[in-house]
């Protein structure tokens, strides 16, 4: 094998190795981006739930734990997601009518 052939083979191996590394990094980046979107959605839901807890606390003069328990109970009783119950409270100001 000539020196030129050896150098060409080494260059091809480096290229393949770097391409594989790039592909792996792209996969990891996609995973991180998806995780970031989930965290953003969770933050929005947490804020909405927090607002509903605050509404119930002010309306009923109860603790945050008691207000969260009311939301949780309503969620289970109506078979709705907690964030949907919280949105209802934010829109109507009450749990009545669920």
RAQUI-V21873 format. One record per residue. N is the residue number from 1. PHI is phi in degrees with one decimal (none if undefined). PSI is psi in degrees with one decimal (NA if undefined). D_CENTER is the distance of its C-alpha to the mean C-alpha in Angstrom with 2 decimals. Layout:
n: <N,N>
phi: <PHI,PHI>
psi: <PSI,PSI>
d_center: <D_CENTER,D_CENTER>
//
This chain:
n: <1,2,3,4,5,6,7,8,9,10,11,12,13,14,15,16,17,18,19,20,21,22,23,24,25,26,27,28,29,30,31,32,33,34,35,36,37,38,39,40,41,42,43,44,45,46,47,48,49,50,51,52,53,54,55,56,57,58,59,60,61,62,63,64,65,66,67,68,69,70,71,72,73,74,75,76,77,78,79,80,81,82,83,84,85,86,87,88,89,90,91,92,93,94,95,96,97,98>
phi: <none,-83.2,-61.3,-64.4,-66.3,-62.1,-65.7,-65.6,-62.7,-64.5,-65.1,-64.0,-61.7,-63.1,-59.7,-62.7,-63.1,-68.3,-63.5,-63.7,-64.0,-62.3,-61.8,-64.1,-64.6,-63.4,-64.0,-66.0,-63.4,-62.6,-61.3,-64.1,-63.4,-65.0,-63.5,-62.0,-63.3,-63.6,-66.3,-62.8,-64.1,-64.5,-64.6,-61.7,-62.0,-62.3,-65.7,-64.8,-65.1,-61.0,-64.5,-65.3,-60.8,-60.9,-61.7,-66.0,-61.8,-69.5,-70.7,-108.1,55.2,-125.7,-75.5,-64.9,-64.5,-67.4,-66.7,-64.2,-61.6,-61.7,-62.3,-62.4,-61.0,-63.7,-62.1,-69.2,-64.4,-98.1,58.4,-116.4,-66.5,-56.8,-66.2,-73.2,-63.8,-61.6,-62.1,-61.3,-63.4,-64.0,-75.6,-101.2,81.4,-153.6,-94.5,-62.0,93.3,-76.4>
psi: <138.1,164.3,-39.7,-40.7,-41.7,-44.1,-38.8,-42.6,-41.1,-39.7,-40.5,-43.2,-41.9,-43.7,-47.7,-43.3,-44.5,-36.4,-43.1,-40.2,-42.2,-42.8,-41.8,-43.0,-38.2,-40.3,-42.1,-39.2,-41.0,-42.6,-44.8,-40.9,-41.0,-41.4,-39.6,-42.8,-39.9,-41.3,-38.5,-43.2,-40.3,-38.4,-42.6,-45.2,-42.5,-39.4,-41.8,-42.2,-41.6,-39.7,-41.9,-39.1,-44.8,-39.7,-48.0,-37.1,-46.2,-38.3,-40.9,-1.6,54.9,168.8,166.5,-35.2,-41.1,-38.7,-40.9,-39.5,-40.4,-44.3,-44.8,-44.7,-44.2,-38.0,-46.8,-41.5,-37.4,-2.2,41.3,153.6,147.5,-40.4,-29.2,-38.5,-42.3,-41.8,-38.7,-45.9,-39.9,-37.3,-42.0,-21.5,9.0,165.1,-12.2,140.6,1.0,NA>
d_center: <55.51,55.92,54.17,52.62,51.30,49.85,48.13,46.80,45.47,43.78,42.19,40.89,39.44,37.69,36.35,35.02,33.48,31.79,30.59,29.05,27.36,26.01,24.68,22.94,21.41,20.21,18.46,16.79,15.81,14.26,12.21,11.16,10.40,8.20,6.30,6.45,5.37,1.94,2.98,5.18,4.56,4.44,7.21,8.92,9.14,10.43,12.86,14.10,14.70,16.40,18.54,19.61,20.52,22.56,24.31,25.31,26.43,28.66,29.93,30.83,31.44,29.29,27.08,23.31,23.32,25.61,23.59,20.42,22.74,24.01,20.62,19.86,23.37,23.15,19.96,21.82,25.08,23.95,21.55,18.80,15.18,15.06,13.17,16.00,18.60,17.35,17.62,21.08,22.13,21.11,23.17,26.10,26.23,26.93,26.01,29.35,29.45,26.45>
//
